[in-house]
Amino acid sequence: MHSIRKVITRQDFRRLGGGAGILAAIAAAWLLVGAAVILPAARLSLLAQENPHQYLTFAAKHQVIVWMVNILGGLLSPLLTLVLFLVLVDRFQEDAPYQSRTGLAVGVVGTAGFAIGAFLKQIGLGSLVPLYAANKSAAAVAFYAVNGTANSFLGLGDLGLGLGILVFGSLMLQAGGNYGHLGFLSSITGMPLILSAFVPHIILYVITSVLMVAWLAWTGALLWMETAPHGATRRAGAREGHLVRS
């Protein structure tokens, strides 16, 4: 009875992680659409989002749009991604405990960086809107300080998530089957994320965001399918909770 209870608990945990991954992909996609489509459509381009006079003027008139992009996308996505990383550790720790824990450690750093960066974008920059109305010069100086700090945390998020995805990607390649295919996507996703931490660029931001959405959705879906009945795990080419070694 105890062993059955343990298996059911593990299945529920992995199903939770799968759902979190899918929801994180939706939140990350919303963040990308918000920053690259919705805000520019409201006359705040990606470049203008780094300009204090344009950003603070826009935020004063469109507080709801800015809140929805920063909170629903920027803050929710890393929190859900953290849940996904916790489940990935459970998935691979029996055969690779040190690698999986390393992946979790850098993943936590990455998700924390993204969450803090999004929080500063919303709360820190939002608090400068009233100051901008009274003193534009002082608000502009404060904007560069707060925005620079937020971007630094976002860069840390790129680095941490990139490294975490690469670590788990190496384990997925060993697992084979559908996990092997996801391992290749992990390699393609992790490297640009690490690069974007040191070379921030709009085009690179869009590319890494699209890859991140794909990785989150695929990882979440695969974990979810492992908990489905009729041996979905065996169809994925991996035994329950173990790497498949040739």
Secondary structure, 3 states (H helix, E strand, C coil): CHHHHHHHHHHHHHHHHHHHHHHHHHHHHHHHHHHHHHHHHCCCCCCHHHCHHHHHHHHHHCHHHHHHHHHHHHHHHHHHHHHHHHHHHHHHCCCCHHHHHHHHHHHHHHHHHHHHHHHHHHHHHHCHHHHHHHCHHHHHHHHHHHHHHHHHHHHHHHHHHHHHHHHHHHHHHHHCHHHHHHHHHHHHHHHHHHHHHHCCCHHHHHHHHHHHHHHHHHHHHHHHHHCCCCCHHHHCCCCCCCCCCC
